[in-house]
Structures are given as structure tokens and as C-alpha cells.
Amino acid sequence: MQKLLVEFGMGTSLRRGDYTQAASRAVQDALWHNSINLAEVFGFDKEDMRITLDVGVAKPEEVDAEALRAVFPYGQVTVNVTRGGLDVPRPEGTGNPTVMANVALSVGFDMERADG
């Protein structure tokens, strides 16, 4: 795969402590940052896009990867979830923390090299 684009995003779950929700919002943040039509530029179908999603949250085991794949309107999505992000305790010290998720979204295609 030839990687052509990398975009970054950040998302939060303010009160529910929902790691999937925070990650989903981070994906949407990354997607909404660009309007590059890579598939059309290179003559590919949008379904040919290879998307690698790297997600960082404090509790990776609590992220639903399938829910994150569903955010993408097309393409073949691989989701990697690792420890990262940030949990911010509530000021009063009770209840769920504010969850912050970070994502890196890489897009590419299976392409032949021009030099053989």
C-alpha cells in the first residue's frame, strides 16, 4: 500500500466516560479536516481506499472497533487501538472522567510503482 494522506483528530466524551464515543468523535474530527478526493485523483473507486485508523485512549479494551469502522462511508478500514489519550478526573472527584481520544487516520491505495 502506498500511503498518500495522514490526518489527525481529537474527540471527547465529557460526562459518560465512553471511550468509543470519544474515539468516534476524534475520527469525525479527522475526516472533517479534509476534502481531498484521492480516489478520483488517482482513478480509483472509493471502495479501493485502504484506511488505517490508529486510536489512542486510556482504556483501549473499552473501544468498539466495529463502531469506529461504521463512521467511514467507504474504504477498507483497519482499526488499531492502543493506550494513549487522556482521562481527566471530574473536579468533584466523583463520577466518570472526561475521556479524550486521539486518532491518526492514514489513507492509501495498492499502487504499482512508476519505475517498475
C-alpha positions as CSV (number, residue, x, y, z in Angstrom):
1,M,0.0,0.0,0.0
2,Q,1.2,3.5,-0.8
3,K,0.2,5.9,2.0
4,L,-0.9,9.2,0.5
5,L,-2.6,11.1,3.3
6,V,-2.4,11.3,7.1
7,E,-4.9,13.3,9.1
8,F,-5.3,13.7,12.9
9,G,-8.3,14.2,15.2
10,M,-9.2,14.6,18.8
11,G,-12.6,13.8,20.4
12,T,-14.1,13.7,23.9
13,S,-16.7,12.1,26.0
14,L,-17.4,14.8,28.5
15,R,-19.6,13.1,31.1
16,R,-20.3,9.5,30.1
17,G,-16.8,8.1,30.2
18,D,-17.5,6.5,26.8
19,Y,-14.2,5.6,25.0
20,T,-15.9,4.6,21.8
21,Q,-17.8,7.8,21.7
22,A,-14.6,9.9,22.2
23,A,-12.8,7.9,19.5
24,S,-15.7,8.2,17.1
25,R,-15.7,12.0,17.6
26,A,-12.0,12.0,17.0
27,V,-12.5,10.1,13.7
28,Q,-15.2,12.6,12.7
29,D,-12.8,15.5,13.6
30,A,-10.1,14.0,11.3
31,L,-12.5,13.3,8.5
32,W,-14.0,16.8,8.5
33,H,-10.5,18.3,8.2
34,N,-10.0,17.3,4.6
35,S,-11.8,17.4,1.4
36,I,-9.2,15.7,-0.8
37,N,-10.7,13.4,-3.4
38,L,-7.9,10.9,-3.5
39,A,-9.8,8.2,-5.3
40,E,-10.8,10.4,-8.2
41,V,-7.3,12.0,-8.5
42,F,-5.7,8.5,-8.9
43,G,-8.6,7.0,-10.9
44,F,-9.6,4.5,-8.2
45,D,-13.0,3.6,-6.8
46,K,-13.7,5.0,-3.3
47,E,-14.0,1.4,-2.0
48,D,-10.4,0.8,-3.1
49,M,-9.2,3.2,-0.3
50,R,-7.1,1.5,2.3
51,I,-7.7,3.3,5.6
52,T,-5.6,2.6,8.7
53,L,-7.0,4.1,11.9
54,D,-4.7,4.4,14.9
55,V,-6.6,5.3,18.1
56,G,-5.2,6.3,21.5
57,V,-7.3,6.1,24.6
58,A,-6.6,5.4,28.3
59,K,-8.6,2.2,28.2
60,P,-8.2,0.6,24.7
61,E,-10.2,-2.5,25.8
62,E,-13.3,-0.3,26.1
63,V,-13.3,0.8,22.4
64,D,-15.7,-0.9,19.9
65,A,-13.7,-1.1,16.7
66,E,-16.7,-2.0,14.6
67,A,-18.5,1.2,15.7
68,L,-15.5,3.1,14.5
69,R,-15.4,1.3,11.1
70,A,-19.1,2.3,10.7
71,V,-18.1,6.0,10.8
72,F,-16.4,5.7,7.4
73,P,-18.7,6.0,4.4
74,Y,-16.4,3.8,2.2
75,G,-13.0,2.2,2.0
76,Q,-11.4,-0.8,3.7
77,V,-10.7,0.2,7.3
78,T,-8.2,-1.4,9.7
79,V,-8.5,-0.2,13.3
80,N,-5.6,-0.3,15.8
81,V,-6.4,0.8,19.4
82,T,-3.6,1.5,21.8
83,R,-3.1,3.1,25.2
84,G,-2.9,6.8,24.9
85,G,-5.3,9.8,25.0
86,L,-6.1,11.2,28.4
87,D,-8.7,10.7,31.2
88,V,-9.4,14.0,33.1
89,P,-10.9,13.4,36.6
90,R,-14.1,15.3,37.4
91,P,-13.4,18.4,39.6
92,E,-15.5,17.0,42.4
93,G,-13.6,13.7,42.2
94,T,-16.7,11.5,41.6
95,G,-18.3,10.0,38.5
96,N,-16.8,9.3,35.1
97,P,-13.7,11.2,33.9
98,T,-13.7,13.3,30.8
99,V,-12.3,11.0,28.1
100,M,-10.0,12.4,25.4
101,A,-9.2,10.2,22.4
102,N,-6.6,10.9,19.7
103,V,-6.6,9.4,16.2
104,A,-4.2,9.2,13.2
105,L,-6.0,8.4,10.0
106,S,-3.9,7.2,7.1
107,V,-5.3,6.7,3.6
108,G,-3.7,4.9,0.7
109,F,-4.1,2.6,-2.3
110,D,-2.5,-0.5,-3.6
111,M,-0.5,1.1,-6.4
112,E,2.2,0.0,-8.8
113,R,5.5,1.9,-8.8
114,A,6.0,4.0,-11.8
115,D,9.7,2.9,-12.1
116,G,8.9,-0.7,-12.4
